[in-house]
Amino acid sequence: MKDLLNDLQLYAGVMRRVGYTLTLGMASSNRRSNLLSLYHLYPKNDQSKDQTPIDPYIIPKTDVFELFGSDDAVYEGVYECGFGHTTEFELKVISNLVKKANPKRVFEIGTFQGRTTLNMALNSSEQTEIITLDLPASELNTTHMEIEDGEVRYVEKDISGERFIGHPASYKIKQVFGDSATFNFETYKQTIDLAFIDGSHAYKYVINDSEKVLKMMRPGGLIIWHDYTNWDGVRAAMNELYRKDERFKNLKHIGGTSILILHL
Ligand SMILES: C[S@@+](CC[C@H](N)C(=O)[O-])C[C@H]1O[C@@H](n2cnc3c(N)ncnc32)[C@H](O)[C@@H]1O
Protein backbone atom coordinates (compact mmCIF):
# COMPACT_ATOMS: atom_id res chain seq x y z
CA MET A 1 0.00 0.00 0.00
CA LYS A 2 2.84 2.36 0.97
CA ASP A 3 4.62 1.56 -2.32
CA LEU A 4 1.44 2.27 -4.27
CA LEU A 5 1.01 5.65 -2.53
CA ASN A 6 4.65 6.52 -3.28
CA ASP A 7 4.19 5.56 -6.93
CA LEU A 8 1.01 7.65 -7.18
CA GLN A 9 2.76 10.65 -5.64
CA LEU A 10 5.66 10.24 -8.06
CA TYR A 11 3.26 9.90 -10.97
CA ALA A 12 1.38 13.06 -9.94
CA GLY A 13 4.72 14.91 -9.72
CA VAL A 14 5.71 13.73 -13.21
CA MET A 15 2.32 14.77 -14.63
CA ARG A 16 2.69 18.24 -13.08
CA ARG A 17 6.11 18.66 -14.68
CA VAL A 18 4.93 17.36 -18.07
CA GLY A 19 1.95 19.72 -17.96
CA TYR A 20 4.20 22.66 -17.19
CA THR A 21 6.76 21.69 -19.86
CA LEU A 22 4.08 21.48 -22.56
CA THR A 23 2.58 24.86 -21.66
CA LEU A 24 4.44 27.68 -19.87
CA GLY A 25 7.67 25.67 -19.87
CA MET A 26 7.91 25.98 -23.68
CA ALA A 27 9.35 29.44 -23.05
CA SER A 28 12.39 27.81 -21.41
CA SER A 29 15.21 26.55 -23.66
CA ASN A 30 16.11 23.92 -21.05
CA ARG A 31 12.58 22.48 -21.09
CA ARG A 32 12.54 22.51 -24.91
CA SER A 33 15.88 20.72 -24.96
CA ASN A 34 14.49 18.09 -22.54
CA LEU A 35 11.54 17.53 -24.88
CA LEU A 36 13.87 17.08 -27.85
CA SER A 37 15.85 14.49 -25.91
CA LEU A 38 12.63 12.56 -25.25
CA TYR A 39 11.80 12.74 -28.95
CA HIS A 40 15.15 11.12 -29.78
CA LEU A 41 14.67 8.53 -27.03
CA TYR A 42 11.22 7.53 -28.32
CA PRO A 43 11.26 8.10 -32.11
CA LYS A 44 7.99 8.38 -34.12
CA ASN A 45 8.06 4.84 -35.52
CA ASP A 46 9.47 2.12 -33.32
CA GLN A 47 12.90 2.20 -34.98
CA SER A 48 14.27 -0.36 -32.54
CA LYS A 49 12.59 -3.10 -34.62
CA ASP A 50 14.30 -2.47 -37.90
CA GLN A 51 16.93 0.25 -37.46
CA THR A 52 19.94 0.99 -35.31
CA PRO A 53 18.88 3.43 -32.55
CA ILE A 54 20.04 7.02 -32.94
CA ASP A 55 23.28 7.66 -31.03
CA PRO A 56 22.92 11.14 -29.51
CA TYR A 57 26.67 11.38 -28.79
CA ILE A 58 28.04 12.26 -32.19
CA ILE A 59 31.47 13.55 -31.19
CA PRO A 60 34.26 11.08 -32.08
CA LYS A 61 35.93 9.21 -29.25
CA THR A 62 39.48 8.88 -28.12
CA ASP A 63 40.66 7.14 -24.94
CA VAL A 64 43.26 7.46 -22.23
CA PHE A 65 45.46 4.78 -23.71
CA GLU A 66 45.61 6.62 -27.00
CA LEU A 67 46.33 9.82 -25.13
CA PHE A 68 48.84 8.78 -22.47
CA GLY A 69 49.93 5.16 -22.58
CA SER A 70 50.64 5.48 -18.83
CA ASP A 71 49.38 7.14 -15.66
CA ASP A 72 51.95 9.13 -13.69
CA ALA A 73 49.80 11.83 -12.08
CA VAL A 74 49.25 12.19 -8.32
CA TYR A 75 45.83 12.41 -6.69
CA GLU A 76 44.10 13.51 -3.58
CA GLY A 77 40.54 12.50 -2.71
CA VAL A 78 40.22 10.64 -5.98
CA TYR A 79 37.90 8.01 -4.48
CA GLU A 80 35.85 10.52 -2.52
CA CYS A 81 33.44 11.46 -5.20
CA GLY A 82 29.67 11.86 -5.16
CA PHE A 83 27.02 14.06 -6.75
CA GLY A 84 28.47 17.02 -8.60
CA HIS A 85 32.00 15.64 -8.79
CA THR A 86 34.04 14.18 -11.59
CA THR A 87 34.23 10.37 -11.26
CA GLU A 88 37.47 8.75 -10.02
CA PHE A 89 38.46 7.88 -13.57
CA GLU A 90 37.59 11.33 -14.90
CA LEU A 91 39.67 12.95 -12.18
CA LYS A 92 42.61 10.77 -13.20
CA VAL A 93 42.11 11.68 -16.85
CA ILE A 94 41.98 15.41 -16.07
CA SER A 95 45.03 15.17 -13.79
CA ASN A 96 46.99 13.43 -16.55
CA LEU A 97 45.84 15.99 -19.12
CA VAL A 98 47.07 18.78 -16.84
CA LYS A 99 50.39 17.03 -16.20
CA LYS A 100 50.93 16.49 -19.91
CA ALA A 101 49.94 20.05 -20.91
CA ASN A 102 52.09 21.65 -18.17
CA PRO A 103 50.03 24.87 -18.26
CA LYS A 104 51.21 28.18 -16.84
CA ARG A 105 47.68 29.43 -16.34
CA VAL A 106 44.51 27.39 -15.83
CA PHE A 107 40.91 28.65 -15.69
CA GLU A 108 38.09 26.59 -14.22
CA ILE A 109 34.40 27.55 -14.43
CA GLY A 110 32.53 25.89 -11.53
CA THR A 111 34.57 25.35 -8.34
CA PHE A 112 32.08 23.44 -6.16
CA GLN A 113 34.19 21.81 -3.39
CA GLY A 114 37.39 22.29 -5.38
CA ARG A 115 38.28 18.60 -5.72
CA THR A 116 39.30 18.92 -9.37
CA THR A 117 40.89 22.33 -8.71
CA LEU A 118 43.12 20.74 -6.04
CA ASN A 119 44.14 17.84 -8.28
CA MET A 120 44.96 20.24 -11.12
CA ALA A 121 47.17 22.12 -8.64
CA LEU A 122 48.88 18.87 -7.57
CA ASN A 123 49.70 17.99 -11.17
CA SER A 124 51.02 21.33 -12.39
CA SER A 125 54.30 23.16 -11.93
CA GLU A 126 55.14 25.34 -8.92
CA GLN A 127 54.63 28.45 -11.06
CA THR A 128 51.19 27.48 -12.34
CA GLU A 129 48.31 29.79 -11.50
CA ILE A 130 44.82 28.29 -11.32
CA ILE A 131 41.86 30.65 -11.39
CA THR A 132 38.56 29.08 -10.39
CA LEU A 133 35.23 30.86 -10.82
CA ASP A 134 32.15 30.00 -8.78
CA LEU A 135 28.63 31.39 -8.55
CA PRO A 136 28.07 32.71 -5.02
CA ALA A 137 25.14 30.97 -3.31
CA SER A 138 23.66 34.43 -2.67
CA GLU A 139 23.28 34.90 -6.47
CA LEU A 140 21.36 31.67 -7.02
CA ASN A 141 18.11 33.44 -7.87
CA THR A 142 19.56 36.33 -9.82
CA THR A 143 21.61 34.59 -12.53
CA HIS A 144 21.62 36.31 -15.90
CA MET A 145 20.24 33.15 -17.57
CA GLU A 146 18.27 30.22 -16.21
CA ILE A 147 20.29 27.43 -14.57
CA GLU A 148 18.97 23.83 -14.30
CA ASP A 149 16.77 22.89 -11.31
CA GLY A 150 19.05 19.91 -10.69
CA GLU A 151 22.16 22.00 -10.12
CA VAL A 152 20.80 24.26 -7.39
CA ARG A 153 22.29 21.87 -4.82
CA TYR A 154 25.83 22.54 -6.13
CA VAL A 155 25.37 26.28 -5.90
CA GLU A 156 23.86 26.18 -2.39
CA LYS A 157 26.83 25.48 -0.16
CA ASP A 158 28.47 27.14 2.84
CA ILE A 159 32.00 26.97 1.44
CA SER A 160 33.23 27.05 -2.14
CA GLY A 161 36.58 25.27 -2.60
CA GLU A 162 36.69 23.51 0.79
CA ARG A 163 38.93 20.74 -0.63
CA PHE A 164 41.84 23.09 -1.28
CA ILE A 165 41.38 25.81 1.31
CA GLY A 166 44.31 25.46 3.76
CA HIS A 167 46.03 22.82 1.58
CA PRO A 168 49.79 23.35 0.88
CA ALA A 169 49.05 23.49 -2.87
CA SER A 170 46.45 26.22 -2.44
CA TYR A 171 49.03 28.98 -3.04
CA LYS A 172 48.56 28.24 -6.75
CA ILE A 173 44.80 28.74 -6.61
CA LYS A 174 42.98 32.05 -6.97
CA GLN A 175 39.24 31.98 -6.26
CA VAL A 176 37.00 34.41 -8.10
CA PHE A 177 33.24 34.74 -7.75
CA GLY A 178 30.47 35.71 -10.14
CA ASP A 179 28.05 34.53 -12.78
CA SER A 180 29.87 33.27 -15.88
CA ALA A 181 27.33 35.12 -18.04
CA THR A 182 28.31 38.51 -16.62
CA PHE A 183 31.82 37.90 -15.19
CA ASN A 184 34.53 40.08 -16.75
CA PHE A 185 36.82 37.57 -18.49
CA GLU A 186 38.58 40.39 -20.37
CA THR A 187 41.52 40.43 -17.88
CA TYR A 188 42.40 36.87 -18.92
CA LYS A 189 42.10 37.39 -22.70
CA GLN A 190 44.53 35.07 -24.56
CA THR A 191 46.43 34.14 -21.38
CA ILE A 192 44.97 30.72 -20.51
CA ASP A 193 46.76 27.46 -21.43
CA LEU A 194 44.18 25.04 -20.04
CA ALA A 195 40.52 25.59 -19.19
CA PHE A 196 38.01 23.33 -17.45
CA ILE A 197 34.34 24.13 -18.14
CA ASP A 198 32.10 22.69 -15.42
CA GLY A 199 29.76 25.48 -14.31
CA SER A 200 26.06 25.53 -15.12
CA HIS A 201 24.91 22.67 -17.33
CA ALA A 202 22.06 24.61 -18.92
CA TYR A 203 22.29 24.80 -22.72
CA LYS A 204 22.66 28.59 -22.86
CA TYR A 205 25.33 28.61 -20.17
CA VAL A 206 27.38 25.93 -21.93
CA ILE A 207 27.29 27.98 -25.14
CA ASN A 208 28.17 31.15 -23.18
CA ASP A 209 31.00 29.50 -21.23
CA SER A 210 32.48 27.85 -24.33
CA GLU A 211 32.52 31.18 -26.17
CA LYS A 212 34.00 33.11 -23.23
CA VAL A 213 36.67 30.46 -22.59
CA LEU A 214 37.68 30.34 -26.26
CA LYS A 215 38.51 34.06 -26.11
CA MET A 216 40.72 33.51 -23.04
CA MET A 217 42.79 30.75 -24.63
CA ARG A 218 46.36 31.01 -25.88
CA PRO A 219 47.08 29.36 -29.23
CA GLY A 220 48.01 25.71 -28.57
CA GLY A 221 45.90 25.60 -25.39
CA LEU A 222 43.54 22.87 -24.25
CA ILE A 223 39.86 23.17 -23.28
CA ILE A 224 38.17 20.44 -21.23
CA TRP A 225 34.39 20.13 -20.78
CA HIS A 226 32.71 17.91 -18.20
CA ASP A 227 29.29 16.18 -18.29
CA TYR A 228 28.77 15.73 -22.03
CA THR A 229 26.95 12.45 -21.36
CA ASN A 230 25.29 13.46 -18.06
CA TRP A 231 23.33 16.61 -18.85
CA ASP A 232 21.00 17.24 -21.82
CA GLY A 233 22.00 20.90 -21.94
CA VAL A 234 25.70 20.07 -22.25
CA ARG A 235 25.07 17.45 -24.91
CA ALA A 236 22.78 19.71 -26.98
CA ALA A 237 25.13 22.69 -26.77
CA MET A 238 28.29 20.74 -27.56
CA ASN A 239 26.69 18.81 -30.42
CA GLU A 240 25.53 22.10 -31.88
CA LEU A 241 28.98 23.71 -31.59
CA TYR A 242 30.59 20.62 -33.11
CA ARG A 243 28.12 20.55 -36.02
CA LYS A 244 27.85 24.23 -36.81
CA ASP A 245 30.97 26.02 -35.62
CA GLU A 246 34.29 25.42 -37.38
CA ARG A 247 36.22 26.42 -34.25
CA PHE A 248 34.92 23.29 -32.50
CA LYS A 249 35.39 20.78 -35.32
CA ASN A 250 38.32 19.06 -33.57
CA LEU A 251 36.37 18.24 -30.39
CA LYS A 252 36.98 14.74 -29.03
CA HIS A 253 34.97 12.73 -26.52
CA ILE A 254 37.23 10.69 -24.23
CA GLY A 255 35.88 7.13 -24.11
CA GLY A 256 34.63 5.90 -20.73
CA THR A 257 34.15 9.47 -19.48
CA SER A 258 31.80 12.42 -19.92
CA ILE A 259 34.79 14.57 -20.89
CA LEU A 260 35.24 16.47 -24.15
CA ILE A 261 38.54 18.02 -25.14
CA LEU A 262 39.60 20.53 -27.75
CA HIS A 263 43.28 21.08 -28.58
CA LEU A 264 43.63 24.52 -30.12
C1 LIG B 1 29.18 20.40 -10.87
S1 LIG B 1 29.78 21.68 -9.91
C2 LIG B 1 31.49 21.78 -10.34
C3 LIG B 1 32.32 20.61 -9.90
C4 LIG B 1 33.79 20.88 -9.90
N1 LIG B 1 34.27 21.49 -11.13
C5 LIG B 1 34.54 19.56 -9.67
O1 LIG B 1 35.09 19.04 -10.63
O2 LIG B 1 34.53 19.07 -8.54
C6 LIG B 1 29.15 23.11 -10.70
C7 LIG B 1 29.61 24.40 -10.09
O3 LIG B 1 29.29 25.44 -11.00
C8 LIG B 1 28.83 26.56 -10.27
N2 LIG B 1 27.99 27.36 -11.16
C9 LIG B 1 26.71 27.12 -11.54
N3 LIG B 1 26.27 28.11 -12.33
C10 LIG B 1 27.29 29.00 -12.46
C11 LIG B 1 27.43 30.24 -13.14
N4 LIG B 1 26.43 30.75 -13.86
N5 LIG B 1 28.62 30.88 -13.05
C12 LIG B 1 29.64 30.36 -12.32
N6 LIG B 1 29.55 29.19 -11.66
C13 LIG B 1 28.40 28.51 -11.73
C14 LIG B 1 28.08 25.95 -9.09
O4 LIG B 1 28.00 26.86 -8.02
C15 LIG B 1 28.95 24.73 -8.76
O5 LIG B 1 29.92 25.06 -7.80
The ligand as a MOL file (V3000), in Angstrom:
LIG
                    3D

  0  0  0     0  0            999 V3000
M  V30 BEGIN CTAB
M  V30 COUNTS 27 29 0 0 0
M  V30 BEGIN ATOM
M  V30 1 C 29.1760 20.4020 -10.8740 0
M  V30 2 S 29.7820 21.6820 -9.9060 0 CHG=1
M  V30 3 C 31.4920 21.7830 -10.3440 0
M  V30 4 C 32.3200 20.6080 -9.9040 0
M  V30 5 C 33.7940 20.8820 -9.9000 0
M  V30 6 N 34.2680 21.4860 -11.1340 0
M  V30 7 C 34.5380 19.5650 -9.6700 0
M  V30 8 O 35.0930 19.0430 -10.6330 0
M  V30 9 O 34.5280 19.0750 -8.5450 0 CHG=-1
M  V30 10 C 29.1450 23.1110 -10.7010 0
M  V30 11 C 29.6060 24.3980 -10.0870 0
M  V30 12 O 29.2950 25.4450 -10.9950 0
M  V30 13 C 28.8310 26.5570 -10.2730 0
M  V30 14 N 27.9880 27.3600 -11.1630 0
M  V30 15 C 26.7090 27.1230 -11.5420 0
M  V30 16 N 26.2650 28.1120 -12.3330 0
M  V30 17 C 27.2870 28.9990 -12.4620 0
M  V30 18 C 27.4340 30.2410 -13.1370 0
M  V30 19 N 26.4300 30.7480 -13.8580 0
M  V30 20 N 28.6200 30.8830 -13.0530 0
M  V30 21 C 29.6410 30.3640 -12.3200 0
M  V30 22 N 29.5540 29.1910 -11.6580 0
M  V30 23 C 28.3980 28.5070 -11.7270 0
M  V30 24 C 28.0840 25.9530 -9.0910 0
M  V30 25 O 28.0050 26.8610 -8.0230 0
M  V30 26 C 28.9460 24.7330 -8.7630 0
M  V30 27 O 29.9180 25.0590 -7.7990 0
M  V30 END ATOM
M  V30 BEGIN BOND
M  V30 1 1 1 2
M  V30 2 1 2 3
M  V30 3 1 2 10
M  V30 4 1 3 4
M  V30 5 1 4 5
M  V30 6 1 5 6
M  V30 7 1 5 7
M  V30 8 2 7 8
M  V30 9 1 7 9
M  V30 10 1 10 11
M  V30 11 1 11 12
M  V30 12 1 11 26
M  V30 13 1 12 13
M  V30 14 1 13 14
M  V30 15 1 13 24
M  V30 16 1 14 15
M  V30 17 1 14 23
M  V30 18 2 15 16
M  V30 19 1 16 17
M  V30 20 1 17 18
M  V30 21 2 17 23
M  V30 22 1 18 19
M  V30 23 2 18 20
M  V30 24 1 20 21
M  V30 25 2 21 22
M  V30 26 1 22 23
M  V30 27 1 24 25
M  V30 28 1 24 26
M  V30 29 1 26 27
M  V30 END BOND
M  V30 END CTAB
M  END
